[in-house]
Each structure stands twice: as structure tokens, then as C-alpha cells.
Amino acid sequence: METLDKLDKLILSTLQANGRASYDQIAERVCLSPSAVLRRVKRLETDGVIDRYVALLKPERIGLGLMAHINVRLEKSTENQQRNPRDLFRASVQTWPEVVECDALSGEMDYFLRVLVPDMSAYSHFVMETLLKHPSVQDCRTSFVLDRVKATTALPL
């Protein structure tokens, strides 16, 4: 992967702020022709710098008013198991729509989940009927989000 130059970073910054910006709009901002912007954007897509384009939704506007951060500790694998507990857990997380982020951690806990649900009842159901019933899960600890101080999808360039 070649390094990003100043124009690439400015194009990426523009797209992070508005993924629907036209090549004409981006070209005006970065002082290039629209065709030059198109070539650069296509290269950034091909190189995997631009992963995908999405619409960002406000969770509370679609009925997902409760956000929880859950730290999960898994049982340790044994020689008798056919699949590693981590592999089982990772596969299951992919199927749980409540989980919008999952990160593997160093330290005491194994995974960090960001969970969005409509309310406390839905949270309780997810934890009691899904998460804690998973065969790999040993323990979990939850913190509830009281206020989002900063939420951005823009990466520092």
C-alpha cells in the first residue's frame, strides 16, 4: 500500500464528512478536476482504503434507545472440545443483531461488545437468553451509556 498524499487525505476527509458528495463537489474542495478525483477515489477503493459506503442511522430515532457496553470473559479451551470457545463465540456474535461492535481484548476480559436494544427488557432478554446461555461465556459485566459525549465514524487523517 502506497502512502496517502495530501490530496488523498483531503478527499478521504471530504468523503468521511459526506459520503454522498459528488466528484464535482470533492474536486472543488481539493482543487482537482472531477476526473482526477474519480481516479483517486477508484484507486482508494481498489486498495481497500475505502471499505464501503453506508448510511449512518440515529439509534434512538429507530427505537434503539438503550446502549450497553458489555465485557465478556470466555471459558478457557480444553483438549476435549472440538471447537475452540473463542471460535464458537466469534461465530455466534455474527448472528446477534443487538451486537453492533465486538472487539477482542487483552487483559482480564476477552471481548468488548457494544449492544443496542430498545429498552431494559430487551437488554435483559439478550443477556439472560442469548449471551449467558452461550456455552463459551463464563462471565459478563455491563456498563450502560448515560450520555454520548463524542460519537464519530471519521478516522484521524
HUFEN-V638384 format. One record per residue. D_LAST is the distance of its C-alpha to the last C-alpha in whole Angstrom. Layout:
D_LAST + D_LAST
This chain:
16 + 15 + 12 + 9 + 10 + 10 + 11 + 10 + 6 + 8 + 11 + 8 + 7 + 11 + 12 + 10 + 12 + 15 + 16 + 19 + 18 + 21 + 20 + 22 + 20 + 17 + 19 + 20 + 16 + 15 + 19 + 19 + 22 + 22 + 23 + 20 + 18 + 20 + 20 + 16 + 16 + 19 + 17 + 14 + 16 + 19 + 17 + 16 + 12 + 13 + 15 + 17 + 18 + 19 + 21 + 20 + 23 + 25 + 27 + 29 + 30 + 31 + 33 + 31 + 31 + 31 + 28 + 29 + 27 + 29 + 29 + 32 + 34 + 35 + 39 + 39 + 40 + 43 + 45 + 47 + 44 + 44 + 40 + 38 + 37 + 33 + 33 + 36 + 33 + 30 + 32 + 34 + 30 + 29 + 32 + 32 + 31 + 30 + 28 + 24 + 22 + 24 + 22 + 25 + 25 + 26 + 29 + 32 + 31 + 30 + 27 + 26 + 26 + 25 + 28 + 28 + 32 + 34 + 36 + 38 + 40 + 38 + 36 + 39 + 40 + 37 + 37 + 41 + 42 + 38 + 36 + 39 + 42 + 39 + 41 + 38 + 37 + 39 + 37 + 35 + 34 + 32 + 30 + 30 + 28 + 29 + 26 + 23 + 21 + 18 + 17 + 13 + 12 + 9 + 6 + 4 + 0
